Structures are given as C-alpha cells and as structure tokens.
Amino acid sequence: MDREAVKRLPVLDDLGRLVGIVTRSDLLRVHLRSDAEIREDVVQEVLRRVLAVRDGLVTVRVRDGEVTLDGRLDRRSAVDLAGRLAGQVGGVVVVHNAIGYDVDDTTFMELDPVHATPVA
C-alpha cells in the first residue's frame, strides 16, 4: 500500500461483494508505538538532530499516531522537510504540518541567460 500510495482497499466477502474498506491506519494500529515514543523521536531525531531546530520554535503533539507540528521556522524548505521526515517516524499514521515560515526558498527566479552573471 505504501509503495503504490494506496490509502484504502476494499474488503470483499467470498462472493466478491463489498463488505467494507480498510485503511492504512487500520492496518498500522497493530504496530503503533505510544504517542510519547513517537513524539520523542520526532523532537529528538527530526527536529533536533537532523534539522537543528532550537527548542521552543516548533511544538509537536501526537494523538493516536497523528502528529501535529506547529510553530515557525525561517525557511519553507525546512518546514516541508520536517513534515516529510516526521511522516517517516515509526508509528506515525499522518502528519498535520501547520508550521509557518518566513522565507519561501523553494521558488527560484528564472534567470535570463543573456543577463546572467557567470560564476567561476
């Protein structure tokens, strides 16, 4: 399901009739870690170790494997990366990324090759 980006699958009975739908979160519930463990990994591994975010800039809340990130960072690329990395932490079902940013460093101005300054 993860590799094919499938979020829901139909559940059929022996006659091929639809009897329900199973989601990734339904399947992951068996393997969920505690919310406290998930939060600790997001804070320590993602925010502190990988992104070097200072304490107090981002708050992390976890409830039933759903991670909510809130606060403010300087660059949009750091915000996007925080959300993607938090989603890879074991036991995370979904990430709600509400972190704001000061500068959108994901858009680049297209340079006119005639007026571009060469870089040595």
C-alpha positions, 0 to 999 in steps of 0.5 A, spaced: 500 500 500 505 504 501 509 503 495 503 504 490 500 510 495 494 506 496 490 509 502 484 504 502 482 497 499 476 494 499 474 488 503 470 483 499 466 477 502 467 470 498 462 472 493 466 478 491 461 483 494 463 489 498 463 488 505 467 494 507 474 498 506 480 498 510 485 503 511 492 504 512 491 506 519 487 500 520 492 496 518 498 500 522 494 500 529 497 493 530 504 496 530 503 503 533 508 505 538 505 510 544 504 517 542 510 519 547 515 514 543 513 517 537 513 524 539 520 523 542 523 521 536 520 526 532 523 532 537 529 528 538 531 525 531 527 530 526 527 536 529 533 536 533 538 532 530 537 532 523 534 539 522 537 543 528 531 546 530 532 550 537 527 548 542 521 552 543 520 554 535 516 548 533 511 544 538 509 537 536 503 533 539 501 526 537 494 523 538 493 516 536 499 516 531 497 523 528 502 528 529 501 535 529 507 540 528 506 547 529 510 553 530 515 557 525 521 556 522 525 561 517 525 557 511 519 553 507 524 548 505 525 546 512 518 546 514 516 541 508 522 537 510 520 536 517 513 534 515 516 529 510 521 526 515 516 526 521 511 522 516 517 517 516 517 516 524 515 509 526 508 509 528 506 515 525 499 514 521 499 522 518 502 528 519 498 535 520 504 540 518 501 547 520 508 550 521 509 557 518 515 560 515 518 566 513 522 565 507 519 561 501 526 558 498 523 553 494 521 558 488 527 560 484 527 566 479 528 564 472 534 567 470 535 570 463 541 567 460 543 573 456 543 577 463 546 572 467 552 573 471 557 567 470 560 564 476 567 561 476 
